């Protein structure tokens, strides 16, 4: 059963961490995700408020 649940779950990189577990969470566009990841690695990302 856990394999079925894992297969059905969205990948964590596709939603904001604050939205994990929210079935209505909007997916993050790949370009936006890559940009945010680049900012995070550069230390220039400003966290969004919850």
PDB file with SEQRES, HELIX, SHEET and CRYST1 records, atoms N, CA, C and O in Angstrom:
SEQRES   1 A   50  UNK UNK UNK UNK UNK UNK UNK UNK UNK UNK UNK UNK UNK          
SEQRES   2 A   50  UNK UNK UNK UNK UNK UNK UNK UNK UNK UNK UNK UNK UNK          
SEQRES   3 A   50  UNK UNK UNK UNK UNK UNK UNK UNK UNK UNK UNK UNK UNK          
SEQRES   4 A   50  UNK UNK UNK UNK UNK UNK UNK UNK UNK UNK UNK                  
HELIX    1 AA1 UNK A    2  UNK A    8  1                                   7    
HELIX    2 AA2 UNK A   12  UNK A   14  5                                   3    
HELIX    3 AA3 UNK A   17  UNK A   19  5                                   3    
HELIX    4 AA4 UNK A   30  UNK A   42  1                                  13    
CRYST1    1.000    1.000    1.000  90.00  90.00  90.00 P 1           1          
ATOM      1  N   UNK A   1       0.807  -1.199   0.000  1.00  0.00           N  
ATOM      2  CA  UNK A   1       0.000   0.000   0.000  1.00  0.00           C  
ATOM      3  C   UNK A   1       0.859   1.276   0.000  1.00  0.00           C  
ATOM      4  O   UNK A   1       0.511   2.224  -0.704  1.00  0.00           O  
ATOM      5  N   UNK A   2       1.966   1.341   0.759  1.00  0.00           N  
ATOM      6  CA  UNK A   2       2.779   2.562   0.725  1.00  0.00           C  
ATOM      7  C   UNK A   2       3.292   2.899  -0.680  1.00  0.00           C  
ATOM      8  O   UNK A   2       3.426   4.074  -1.023  1.00  0.00           O  
ATOM      9  N   UNK A   3       3.578   1.879  -1.489  1.00  0.00           N  
ATOM     10  CA  UNK A   3       4.055   2.140  -2.848  1.00  0.00           C  
ATOM     11  C   UNK A   3       2.978   2.838  -3.666  1.00  0.00           C  
ATOM     12  O   UNK A   3       3.284   3.724  -4.465  1.00  0.00           O  
ATOM     13  N   UNK A   4       1.744   2.456  -3.480  1.00  0.00           N  
ATOM     14  CA  UNK A   4       0.637   3.094  -4.195  1.00  0.00           C  
ATOM     15  C   UNK A   4       0.502   4.551  -3.760  1.00  0.00           C  
ATOM     16  O   UNK A   4       0.287   5.427  -4.598  1.00  0.00           O  
ATOM     17  N   UNK A   5       0.624   4.815  -2.481  1.00  0.00           N  
ATOM     18  CA  UNK A   5       0.543   6.187  -1.983  1.00  0.00           C  
ATOM     19  C   UNK A   5       1.690   7.034  -2.523  1.00  0.00           C  
ATOM     20  O   UNK A   5       1.478   8.185  -2.905  1.00  0.00           O  
ATOM     21  N   UNK A   6       2.883   6.489  -2.559  1.00  0.00           N  
ATOM     22  CA  UNK A   6       4.036   7.224  -3.075  1.00  0.00           C  
ATOM     23  C   UNK A   6       3.886   7.519  -4.559  1.00  0.00           C  
ATOM     24  O   UNK A   6       4.316   8.573  -5.029  1.00  0.00           O  
ATOM     25  N   UNK A   7       3.287   6.612  -5.291  1.00  0.00           N  
ATOM     26  CA  UNK A   7       3.101   6.804  -6.721  1.00  0.00           C  
ATOM     27  C   UNK A   7       2.080   7.909  -6.995  1.00  0.00           C  
ATOM     28  O   UNK A   7       2.165   8.588  -8.019  1.00  0.00           O  
ATOM     29  N   UNK A   8       1.122   8.094  -6.093  1.00  0.00           N  
ATOM     30  CA  UNK A   8       0.022   9.025  -6.292  1.00  0.00           C  
ATOM     31  C   UNK A   8       0.314  10.432  -5.761  1.00  0.00           C  
ATOM     32  O   UNK A   8      -0.474  11.343  -6.015  1.00  0.00           O  
ATOM     33  N   UNK A   9       1.394  10.638  -5.050  1.00  0.00           N  
ATOM     34  CA  UNK A   9       1.697  11.916  -4.408  1.00  0.00           C  
ATOM     35  C   UNK A   9       2.468  12.816  -5.368  1.00  0.00           C  
ATOM     36  O   UNK A   9       3.300  12.349  -6.146  1.00  0.00           O  
ATOM     37  N   UNK A  10       2.172  14.131  -5.300  1.00  0.00           N  
ATOM     38  CA  UNK A  10       2.928  15.095  -6.098  1.00  0.00           C  
ATOM     39  C   UNK A  10       4.353  15.166  -5.589  1.00  0.00           C  
ATOM     40  O   UNK A  10       4.616  14.921  -4.411  1.00  0.00           O  
ATOM     41  N   UNK A  11       5.270  15.501  -6.482  1.00  0.00           N  
ATOM     42  CA  UNK A  11       6.654  15.662  -6.056  1.00  0.00           C  
ATOM     43  C   UNK A  11       6.772  16.927  -5.218  1.00  0.00           C  
ATOM     44  O   UNK A  11       6.169  17.943  -5.562  1.00  0.00           O  
ATOM     45  N   UNK A  12       7.543  16.893  -4.112  1.00  0.00           N  
ATOM     46  CA  UNK A  12       7.660  18.055  -3.236  1.00  0.00           C  
ATOM     47  C   UNK A  12       8.214  19.288  -3.923  1.00  0.00           C  
ATOM     48  O   UNK A  12       7.927  20.406  -3.495  1.00  0.00           O  
ATOM     49  N   UNK A  13       8.999  19.115  -4.975  1.00  0.00           N  
ATOM     50  CA  UNK A  13       9.574  20.287  -5.637  1.00  0.00           C  
ATOM     51  C   UNK A  13       8.529  21.045  -6.439  1.00  0.00           C  
ATOM     52  O   UNK A  13       8.812  22.135  -6.937  1.00  0.00           O  
ATOM     53  N   UNK A  14       7.345  20.502  -6.575  1.00  0.00           N  
ATOM     54  CA  UNK A  14       6.312  21.134  -7.393  1.00  0.00           C  
ATOM     55  C   UNK A  14       5.385  22.047  -6.607  1.00  0.00           C  
ATOM     56  O   UNK A  14       4.590  22.766  -7.212  1.00  0.00           O  
ATOM     57  N   UNK A  15       5.459  22.045  -5.277  1.00  0.00           N  
ATOM     58  CA  UNK A  15       4.628  22.917  -4.454  1.00  0.00           C  
ATOM     59  C   UNK A  15       5.507  23.581  -3.386  1.00  0.00           C  
ATOM     60  O   UNK A  15       6.559  23.063  -3.011  1.00  0.00           O  
ATOM     61  N   UNK A  16       5.045  24.737  -2.910  1.00  0.00           N  
ATOM     62  CA  UNK A  16       5.764  25.401  -1.823  1.00  0.00           C  
ATOM     63  C   UNK A  16       5.708  24.534  -0.571  1.00  0.00           C  
ATOM     64  O   UNK A  16       4.721  23.834  -0.341  1.00  0.00           O  
ATOM     65  N   UNK A  17       6.755  24.578   0.233  1.00  0.00           N  
ATOM     66  CA  UNK A  17       6.786  23.769   1.455  1.00  0.00           C  
ATOM     67  C   UNK A  17       5.615  24.080   2.368  1.00  0.00           C  
ATOM     68  O   UNK A  17       5.095  23.186   3.035  1.00  0.00           O  
ATOM     69  N   UNK A  18       5.193  25.340   2.405  1.00  0.00           N  
ATOM     70  CA  UNK A  18       4.048  25.717   3.246  1.00  0.00           C  
ATOM     71  C   UNK A  18       2.760  25.058   2.773  1.00  0.00           C  
ATOM     72  O   UNK A  18       1.799  24.947   3.534  1.00  0.00           O  
ATOM     73  N   UNK A  19       2.741  24.619   1.514  1.00  0.00           N  
ATOM     74  CA  UNK A  19       1.541  24.023   0.949  1.00  0.00           C  
ATOM     75  C   UNK A  19       1.543  22.498   0.971  1.00  0.00           C  
ATOM     76  O   UNK A  19       0.578  21.883   0.516  1.00  0.00           O  
ATOM     77  N   UNK A  20       2.595  21.874   1.485  1.00  0.00           N  
ATOM     78  CA  UNK A  20       2.629  20.413   1.535  1.00  0.00           C  
ATOM     79  C   UNK A  20       1.463  19.904   2.373  1.00  0.00           C  
ATOM     80  O   UNK A  20       1.193  20.422   3.457  1.00  0.00           O  
ATOM     81  N   UNK A  21       0.786  18.904   1.873  1.00  0.00           N  
ATOM     82  CA  UNK A  21      -0.367  18.346   2.556  1.00  0.00           C  
ATOM     83  C   UNK A  21      -1.678  19.002   2.158  1.00  0.00           C  
ATOM     84  O   UNK A  21      -2.750  18.488   2.478  1.00  0.00           O  
ATOM     85  N   UNK A  22      -1.607  20.129   1.464  1.00  0.00           N  
ATOM     86  CA  UNK A  22      -2.803  20.828   0.997  1.00  0.00           C  
ATOM     87  C   UNK A  22      -3.186  20.271  -0.372  1.00  0.00           C  
ATOM     88  O   UNK A  22      -2.446  20.450  -1.340  1.00  0.00           O  
ATOM     89  N   UNK A  23      -4.313  19.610  -0.462  1.00  0.00           N  
ATOM     90  CA  UNK A  23      -4.746  19.002  -1.727  1.00  0.00           C  
ATOM     91  C   UNK A  23      -5.014  20.051  -2.802  1.00  0.00           C  
ATOM     92  O   UNK A  23      -4.974  19.735  -3.991  1.00  0.00           O  
ATOM     93  N   UNK A  24      -5.286  21.287  -2.407  1.00  0.00           N  
ATOM     94  CA  UNK A  24      -5.587  22.357  -3.356  1.00  0.00           C  
ATOM     95  C   UNK A  24      -4.375  23.228  -3.665  1.00  0.00           C  
ATOM     96  O   UNK A  24      -4.522  24.300  -4.252  1.00  0.00           O  
ATOM     97  N   UNK A  25      -3.191  22.787  -3.283  1.00  0.00           N  
ATOM     98  CA  UNK A  25      -1.974  23.568  -3.503  1.00  0.00           C  
ATOM     99  C   UNK A  25      -1.714  23.720  -5.001  1.00  0.00           C  
ATOM    100  O   UNK A  25      -1.837  22.768  -5.771  1.00  0.00           O  
ATOM    101  N   UNK A  26      -1.355  24.936  -5.390  1.00  0.00           N  
ATOM    102  CA  UNK A  26      -1.047  25.198  -6.794  1.00  0.00           C  
ATOM    103  C   UNK A  26       0.400  24.804  -7.071  1.00  0.00           C  
ATOM    104  O   UNK A  26       1.295  25.181  -6.313  1.00  0.00           O  
ATOM    105  N   UNK A  27       0.643  24.056  -8.137  1.00  0.00           N  
ATOM    106  CA  UNK A  27       2.012  23.674  -8.464  1.00  0.00           C  
ATOM    107  C   UNK A  27       2.850  24.894  -8.840  1.00  0.00           C  
ATOM    108  O   UNK A  27       2.338  25.863  -9.400  1.00  0.00           O  
ATOM    109  N   UNK A  28       4.137  24.833  -8.526  1.00  0.00           N  
ATOM    110  CA  UNK A  28       5.073  25.895  -8.874  1.00  0.00           C  
ATOM    111  C   UNK A  28       5.619  25.598 -10.265  1.00  0.00           C  
ATOM    112  O   UNK A  28       6.050  24.478 -10.540  1.00  0.00           O  
ATOM    113  N   UNK A  29       5.603  26.599 -11.141  1.00  0.00           N  
ATOM    114  CA  UNK A  29       6.141  26.455 -12.486  1.00  0.00           C  
ATOM    115  C   UNK A  29       7.622  26.088 -12.414  1.00  0.00           C  
ATOM    116  O   UNK A  29       8.337  26.579 -11.541  1.00  0.00           O  
ATOM    117  N   UNK A  30       8.086  25.233 -13.318  1.00  0.00           N  
ATOM    118  CA  UNK A  30       9.480  24.761 -13.320  1.00  0.00           C  
ATOM    119  C   UNK A  30      10.465  25.929 -13.398  1.00  0.00           C  
ATOM    120  O   UNK A  30      11.484  25.918 -12.708  1.00  0.00           O  
ATOM    121  N   UNK A  31      10.180  26.928 -14.222  1.00  0.00           N  
ATOM    122  CA  UNK A  31      11.086  28.086 -14.342  1.00  0.00           C  
ATOM    123  C   UNK A  31      11.137  28.874 -13.036  1.00  0.00           C  
ATOM    124  O   UNK A  31      12.205  29.326 -12.622  1.00  0.00           O  
ATOM    125  N   UNK A  32       9.982  29.037 -12.387  1.00  0.00           N  
ATOM    126  CA  UNK A  32       9.929  29.744 -11.098  1.00  0.00           C  
ATOM    127  C   UNK A  32      10.692  28.951 -10.045  1.00  0.00           C  
ATOM    128  O   UNK A  32      11.456  29.519  -9.265  1.00  0.00           O  
ATOM    129  N   UNK A  33      10.481  27.634 -10.025  1.00  0.00           N  
ATOM    130  CA  UNK A  33      11.186  26.775  -9.073  1.00  0.00           C  
ATOM    131  C   UNK A  33      12.694  26.883  -9.268  1.00  0.00           C  
ATOM    132  O   UNK A  33      13.437  27.062  -8.303  1.00  0.00           O  
ATOM    133  N   UNK A  34      13.145  26.775 -10.515  1.00  0.00           N  
ATOM    134  CA  UNK A  34      14.582  26.858 -10.798  1.00  0.00           C  
ATOM    135  C   UNK A  34      15.152  28.212 -10.383  1.00  0.00           C  
ATOM    136  O   UNK A  34      16.265  28.284  -9.862  1.00  0.00           O  
ATOM    137  N   UNK A  35      14.394  29.286 -10.611  1.00  0.00           N  
ATOM    138  CA  UNK A  35      14.840  30.619 -10.202  1.00  0.00           C  
ATOM    139  C   UNK A  35      14.947  30.746  -8.691  1.00  0.00           C  
ATOM    140  O   UNK A  35      15.909  31.315  -8.174  1.00  0.00           O  
ATOM    141  N   UNK A  36      13.949  30.212  -7.982  1.00  0.00           N  
ATOM    142  CA  UNK A  36      13.973  30.262  -6.514  1.00  0.00           C  
ATOM    143  C   UNK A  36      15.122  29.429  -5.967  1.00  0.00           C  
ATOM    144  O   UNK A  36      15.775  29.820  -5.000  1.00  0.00           O  
ATOM    145  N   UNK A  37      15.368  28.272  -6.592  1.00  0.00           N  
ATOM    146  CA  UNK A  37      16.471  27.419  -6.146  1.00  0.00           C  
ATOM    147  C   UNK A  37      17.812  28.123  -6.361  1.00  0.00           C  
ATOM    148  O   UNK A  37      18.699  28.057  -5.510  1.00  0.00           O  
ATOM    149  N   UNK A  38      17.951  28.788  -7.491  1.00  0.00           N  
ATOM    150  CA  UNK A  38      19.175  29.541  -7.761  1.00  0.00           C  
ATOM    151  C   UNK A  38      19.392  30.653  -6.745  1.00  0.00           C  
ATOM    152  O   UNK A  38      20.513  30.870  -6.285  1.00  0.00           O  
ATOM    153  N   UNK A  39      18.315  31.362  -6.393  1.00  0.00           N  
ATOM    154  CA  UNK A  39      18.406  32.418  -5.383  1.00  0.00           C  
ATOM    155  C   UNK A  39      18.776  31.832  -4.027  1.00  0.00           C  
ATOM    156  O   UNK A  39      19.575  32.414  -3.293  1.00  0.00           O  
ATOM    157  N   UNK A  40      18.204  30.694  -3.697  1.00  0.00           N  
ATOM    158  CA  UNK A  40      18.506  30.038  -2.428  1.00  0.00           C  
ATOM    159  C   UNK A  40      19.984  29.670  -2.349  1.00  0.00           C  
ATOM    160  O   UNK A  40      20.640  29.902  -1.333  1.00  0.00           O  
ATOM    161  N   UNK A  41      20.493  29.100  -3.421  1.00  0.00           N  
ATOM    162  CA  UNK A  41      21.903  28.697  -3.450  1.00  0.00           C  
ATOM    163  C   UNK A  41      22.829  29.908  -3.391  1.00  0.00           C  
ATOM    164  O   UNK A  41      23.931  29.820  -2.849  1.00  0.00           O  
ATOM    165  N   UNK A  42      22.387  31.046  -3.949  1.00  0.00           N  
ATOM    166  CA  UNK A  42      23.193  32.259  -3.938  1.00  0.00           C  
ATOM    167  C   UNK A  42      23.036  33.033  -2.627  1.00  0.00           C  
ATOM    168  O   UNK A  42      23.773  33.985  -2.368  1.00  0.00           O  
ATOM    169  N   UNK A  43      22.069  32.618  -1.805  1.00  0.00           N  
ATOM    170  CA  UNK A  43      21.839  33.297  -0.520  1.00  0.00           C  
ATOM    171  C   UNK A  43      21.066  34.587  -0.666  1.00  0.00           C  
ATOM    172  O   UNK A  43      21.127  35.438   0.222  1.00  0.00           O  
ATOM    173  N   UNK A  44      20.326  34.764  -1.776  1.00  0.00           N  
ATOM    174  CA  UNK A  44      19.592  36.001  -1.999  1.00  0.00           C  
ATOM    175  C   UNK A  44      18.082  35.812  -1.957  1.00  0.00           C  
ATOM    176  O   UNK A  44      17.342  36.759  -2.228  1.00  0.00           O  
ATOM    177  N   UNK A  45      17.604  34.617  -1.625  1.00  0.00           N  
ATOM    178  CA  UNK A  45      16.173  34.355  -1.578  1.00  0.00           C  
ATOM    179  C   UNK A  45      15.567  34.960  -0.322  1.00  0.00           C  
ATOM    180  O   UNK A  45      16.060  34.740   0.784  1.00  0.00           O  
ATOM    181  N   UNK A  46      14.496  35.725  -0.498  1.00  0.00           N  
ATOM    182  CA  UNK A  46      13.750  36.274   0.632  1.00  0.00           C  
ATOM    183  C   UNK A  46      12.577  35.344   0.872  1.00  0.00           C  
ATOM    184  O   UNK A  46      11.730  35.200  -0.010  1.00  0.00           O  
ATOM    185  N   UNK A  47      12.495  34.700   2.047  1.00  0.00           N  
ATOM    186  CA  UNK A  47      11.407  33.746   2.321  1.00  0.00           C  
ATOM    187  C   UNK A  47      10.052  34.411   2.230  1.00  0.00           C  
ATOM    188  O   UNK A  47       9.888  35.552   2.660  1.00  0.00           O  
ATOM    189  N   UNK A  48       9.063  33.698   1.667  1.00  0.00           N  
ATOM    190  CA  UNK A  48       7.713  34.231   1.614  1.00  0.00           C  
ATOM    191  C   UNK A  48       7.055  33.988   2.969  1.00  0.00           C  
ATOM    192  O   UNK A  48       7.358  33.001   3.638  1.00  0.00           O  
ATOM    193  N   UNK A  49       6.175  34.866   3.367  1.00  0.00           N  
ATOM    194  CA  UNK A  49       5.512  34.707   4.662  1.00  0.00           C  
ATOM    195  C   UNK A  49       4.427  33.651   4.560  1.00  0.00           C  
ATOM    196  O   UNK A  49       3.862  33.427   3.489  1.00  0.00           O  
ATOM    197  N   UNK A  50       4.142  33.007   5.674  1.00  0.00           N  
ATOM    198  CA  UNK A  50       3.164  31.906   5.706  1.00  0.00           C  
ATOM    199  C   UNK A  50       1.764  32.410   5.608  1.00  0.00           C  
ATOM    200  O   UNK A  50       0.821  31.619   5.620  1.00  0.00           O  
TER     201      UNK A  50                                                      
END                                                                             
